[in-house]
Amino acid sequence: MEQTIDPTLGPVLARTGDERAILTSFLDFHRAVLLRKLRGLSDADARRRLVPSATTLAGLVKHLTLVERNWFPTLLAPEPGDVYLTSAEDAVASFTLSDQETVAGLVAAYERACDRSRAVIASVDLDQVVPHPQLGEVSVRWILVHLIEETARHAGHADILRELTDGEVGAI
């Protein structure tokens, strides 16, 4: 039986688009995959540790919220109070959940961070180069590709964790 590719998927729609359209559609696709992995789960299931590390489905969303904030607004369009987080403690904290954090709250924070990132990305040239506290200079294009890679990698982690949680598989 031949499978067809969903023609409404962002990367499929952007397949002949310009570079920005292609890059942002792939990033948005992987953002959506991550959020789909939480759909229908209880807070307890999303917090459950299923691997030796502290990685959880809810923790992945919290971490990627920090990643979105760190790379786009903080580097490209910082507002008062924006600080680029680089320490090992910041990395651990980005996956660590407080008792008050819920899936709904984490998803809402991630969606806000992604919306802010989209606005920033739309306002800058892909060739723009900015200073990075650890890497020296990076281009907006490089940042976009890095965020696609990081989001896709963590969406893959989420895929495995969701399958371990309740057997649910698939990106869509």
Order of alpha helices (4+ residues) and beta strands (2+ residues): alpha-alpha-alpha-alpha-alpha-alpha-alpha-beta-beta-alpha
